[in-house]
Amino acid sequence: MSGWLKIVGLGPGADAMITPEVSAALLEATDVVGYVPYVNRVAPRAGLVRHGSDNREEIRRAEQALQLALEGQRVVVVSSGDPGVFAMAAAVFEALEAGDAQWRTLDIQVLPGISAMLAASASVGAPLGHDFCCINLSDNLKPWALIEKRLRLAAEADFAMAFYNPRSKARPAGFERTLEVLREACGPDRLIIFARAVSTPEEAIRVTTLEQATPDMADMRTLVIVGSQQTRLIERSGVPLVYTPRSSQ
């Protein structure tokens, strides 16, 4: 049996947002490797071994997946959203570069998925319709000073901004400081969107301004989007529509 490794994205939550390409890879797999909640999204079946691990074991899980593939297994490494956006694709290539030279002979593919950022944007319209940037607010792998610098520079450049991992129980102060920085840099009237658990039964969307935003509006299941100066709101019944026109200067 010839082994291979596919690094895939399961989308933001709904099964309908898993691409047919990823579904086909999962059907062919002998082994699925990933963070426990994501591995659990893959239904058990005969001939499939599911290897779940803790969220902070990315390199170890990447090494495990590479070794399984070298041994002839058909391995799928799963992430939520897209595997190339703050997820397992980079971890696998980091392990590949530093690890066993034989791993470089493997058939390795990255299969894209629908990111939480794009799903959240679509849930309210098109706030990322013009130039935007994406920042991970977790300081587990980079210093807070760097995050704050990037926040200020992104605001100065007038990007719309999408934020992953805004607020956890272990670091609640980070998002509070993020809101302070953004109010200073963007002003109180800038639109901000809190999109929690997009595409799942727990989905909750809130559109407000930086002045009205509070830290407790976000958690680790929330994707936060802050508009640019050009971002517009269209009032209607229920959740308003938000978009950034492509003609922005």
Phi, psi and omega per residue, in radians:
M1 nan 2.301 3.133
S2 -1.617 2.144 -3.090
G3 -1.434 2.739 3.028
W4 -2.615 2.910 -3.138
L5 -2.331 2.195 3.075
K6 -2.146 2.253 -3.120
I7 -1.830 2.028 -2.915
V8 -2.214 2.767 3.016
G9 -1.906 2.317 -3.125
L10 -1.610 0.115 -3.122
G11 1.358 -3.103 -3.015
P12 -1.359 -0.249 3.126
G13 2.821 -0.785 -3.108
A14 -1.323 2.417 3.106
D15 -1.041 -0.548 -3.132
A16 -1.128 -0.311 -3.132
M17 -1.680 0.142 2.982
I18 -1.484 2.228 -3.066
T19 -1.231 2.670 3.071
P20 -1.013 -0.592 3.116
E21 -1.083 -0.765 3.126
V22 -1.198 -0.729 3.104
S23 -1.018 -0.711 3.124
A24 -1.138 -0.692 3.114
A25 -1.109 -0.713 -3.141
L26 -1.137 -0.602 3.112
L27 -1.197 -0.509 -3.130
E28 -1.509 -0.293 -2.975
A29 -1.213 2.546 2.941
T30 -1.694 -0.412 -3.085
D31 -2.467 2.419 3.030
V32 -2.103 2.272 -3.057
V33 -2.166 2.373 3.094
G34 2.965 -3.116 3.036
Y35 -1.086 2.416 -2.976
V36 -0.856 -0.877 -3.115
P37 -1.064 -0.542 3.140
Y38 -1.364 -0.691 3.056
V39 -1.055 -0.664 -3.136
N40 -1.171 -0.284 3.060
R41 -1.306 -0.241 3.115
V42 -1.639 2.086 -3.070
A43 -1.119 2.383 3.066
P44 -1.157 2.612 3.063
R45 -2.762 2.861 3.112
A46 -1.080 2.371 3.095
G47 1.532 -0.001 -3.137
L48 -2.019 2.249 3.060
V49 -1.897 2.224 3.136
R50 -1.818 2.199 -3.093
H51 -1.984 1.711 3.128
G52 -1.683 2.535 3.121
S53 -2.549 3.019 -3.079
D54 -1.224 2.732 -3.052
N55 -1.080 -0.494 -3.067
R56 -1.702 0.389 -3.126
E57 -2.002 0.686 -3.012
E58 -1.081 -0.823 -3.096
I59 -1.177 -0.734 3.113
R60 -1.078 -0.723 -3.141
R61 -1.208 -0.597 3.079
A62 -1.119 -0.749 3.108
E63 -1.104 -0.693 3.098
Q64 -1.074 -0.772 -3.129
A65 -1.127 -0.751 3.127
L66 -1.103 -0.715 -3.134
Q67 -1.197 -0.697 3.082
L68 -1.055 -0.739 3.114
A69 -1.127 -0.698 3.110
L70 -1.085 -0.554 3.134
E71 -1.411 0.020 3.040
G72 1.841 0.072 -3.131
Q73 -1.445 2.715 3.049
R74 -1.707 1.813 -2.897
V75 -1.918 2.315 3.017
V76 -2.034 2.146 3.027
V77 -1.687 2.154 -3.039
V78 -1.844 2.486 2.952
S79 -2.301 2.843 2.940
S80 -1.408 2.920 3.108
G81 1.013 -2.267 3.109
D82 -1.857 2.366 -3.046
P83 -1.213 -0.263 -3.134
G84 -1.655 0.010 -3.117
V85 -1.962 1.741 -3.123
F86 0.880 0.792 -3.025
A87 -2.530 -2.726 -2.850
M88 -1.378 -0.302 -3.103
A89 -1.055 -0.829 3.141
A90 -1.099 -0.675 3.139
A91 -1.120 -0.708 3.121
V92 -1.106 -0.757 -3.116
F93 -1.249 -0.516 3.038
E94 -1.130 -0.776 3.101
A95 -1.155 -0.685 3.131
L96 -1.068 -0.783 -3.098
E97 -1.116 -0.647 -3.054
A98 -1.630 -0.174 -2.937
G99 -1.781 -2.738 -3.081
D100 -0.954 2.239 -3.123
A101 -1.049 -0.473 -3.141
Q102 -1.142 -0.463 -3.134
W103 -1.068 -0.477 -3.103
R104 -1.234 -0.213 3.109
T105 -1.512 -0.110 -3.039
L106 -1.274 2.683 2.969
D107 -1.408 1.852 -3.083
I108 -2.111 2.262 3.103
Q109 -2.288 2.577 2.988
V110 -1.906 2.154 3.132
L111 -1.890 2.032 -3.037
P112 -1.199 2.759 3.064
G113 -2.336 3.029 3.098
I114 -1.400 2.054 -3.088
S115 -1.315 2.724 3.051
A116 -1.046 -0.610 3.135
M117 -1.048 -0.826 -3.110
L118 -1.275 -0.625 3.092
A119 -1.151 -0.715 3.122
A120 -1.140 -0.763 3.106
S121 -1.033 -0.793 -3.126
A122 -1.131 -0.484 -3.086
S123 -1.170 -0.357 3.140
V124 -2.089 -0.074 3.140
G125 2.350 -1.891 -3.107
A126 -2.647 0.993 3.136
P127 -1.141 -0.330 3.093
L128 -1.750 0.493 -3.048
G129 -1.252 -0.279 3.084
H130 -2.145 -2.785 -3.087
D131 -1.039 2.400 -3.141
F132 -2.607 2.911 3.023
C133 -2.323 2.908 -3.081
C134 -2.311 2.233 -3.071
I135 -2.277 2.320 3.023
N136 -1.535 2.084 -3.082
L137 -1.475 -0.007 3.072
S138 -1.295 2.339 3.080
D139 -1.776 0.403 3.097
N140 -1.172 -0.612 -3.042
L141 -2.026 0.038 3.068
K142 -2.679 2.693 -3.073
P143 -1.262 2.629 3.140
W144 -1.058 -0.590 -3.135
A145 -1.025 -0.630 3.111
L146 -1.214 -0.701 3.101
I147 -1.054 -0.821 -3.110
E148 -1.119 -0.684 3.090
K149 -1.045 -0.771 -3.124
R150 -1.179 -0.646 3.073
L151 -1.037 -0.820 -3.103
R152 -1.166 -0.723 3.138
L153 -1.185 -0.659 3.104
A154 -1.149 -0.683 3.096
A155 -1.168 -0.709 3.123
E156 -1.088 -0.659 3.123
A157 -1.361 -0.115 3.137
D158 1.066 0.717 2.961
F159 -1.362 2.563 2.714
A160 -1.168 2.605 -3.035
M161 -2.277 2.347 3.044
A162 -1.965 2.308 -3.073
F163 -2.060 2.193 3.009
Y164 -1.680 2.706 3.035
N165 0.860 0.983 -3.013
P166 -1.234 -0.657 -2.975
R167 -2.710 2.171 3.079
S168 -2.143 2.914 3.109
K169 -1.092 -0.537 -3.098
A170 -1.366 -0.371 -3.092
R171 -2.482 1.079 -3.112
P172 -1.197 -0.415 -3.064
A173 -1.260 -0.410 -3.076
G174 -1.076 -0.758 -3.104
F175 -1.302 -0.554 3.042
E176 -1.041 -0.767 3.107
R177 -1.186 -0.629 3.083
T178 -1.002 -0.810 3.132
L179 -1.110 -0.668 3.109
E180 -1.095 -0.799 3.141
V181 -1.076 -0.758 -3.099
L182 -1.202 -0.640 3.078
R183 -1.107 -0.710 3.113
E184 -1.125 -0.736 -3.006
A185 -1.500 -0.536 -3.012
C186 -1.971 -0.335 -3.069
G187 1.608 2.822 -3.010
P188 -1.292 -0.346 -3.024
D189 -1.578 -0.007 -3.112
R190 -1.126 2.370 -3.131
L191 -1.229 2.458 3.061
I192 -2.397 2.424 -3.070
I193 -2.077 2.279 3.033
F194 -1.934 1.966 -3.107
A195 -2.035 1.817 -3.067
R196 -1.795 2.313 3.037
A197 0.924 0.818 -3.086
V198 -1.035 2.383 3.097
S199 1.350 0.085 3.094
T200 -1.906 2.944 3.093
P201 -1.081 -0.347 3.133
E202 -1.573 0.148 -3.072
E203 -0.959 2.346 3.078
A204 -2.498 2.175 -3.101
I205 -2.043 2.284 3.095
R206 -2.327 2.258 3.082
V207 -2.012 2.190 -3.112
T208 -2.597 -2.820 3.092
T209 -2.052 2.873 3.098
L210 -1.045 -0.590 3.121
E211 -1.086 -0.672 -3.072
Q212 -1.585 -0.212 -3.077
A213 -1.249 2.488 3.073
T214 -2.225 2.668 -3.090
P215 -0.994 -0.598 -3.071
D216 -1.273 -0.015 3.058
M217 -1.329 -0.180 -3.096
A218 -2.157 2.593 2.953
D219 -2.506 -2.939 -3.054
M220 -1.270 -0.178 3.065
R221 -1.718 0.163 -3.071
T222 -1.866 2.310 2.983
L223 -1.785 2.196 -3.079
V224 -1.885 2.326 3.078
I225 -2.164 2.258 3.040
V226 -1.958 2.267 -3.087
G227 -1.321 2.962 2.986
S228 -1.529 -3.094 3.081
Q229 -1.076 -0.472 -3.060
Q230 -1.540 -0.171 -3.059
T231 -1.123 2.375 -3.023
R232 -2.110 2.664 3.116
L233 -2.038 2.321 3.078
I234 -1.943 1.926 -3.140
E235 -1.212 2.500 3.047
R236 -2.875 3.058 3.107
S237 -1.152 2.350 -3.114
G238 1.448 -2.602 -3.130
V239 -1.181 2.235 3.128
P240 -1.214 2.883 3.033
L241 -1.641 2.470 3.140
V242 -2.262 2.346 3.088
Y243 -2.620 2.731 3.037
T244 -2.009 1.994 -3.063
P245 -1.127 2.532 -3.124
R246 -1.254 -0.250 -3.135
S247 -1.494 0.100 -3.118
S248 -1.032 2.546 3.131
Q249 -1.899 nan nan
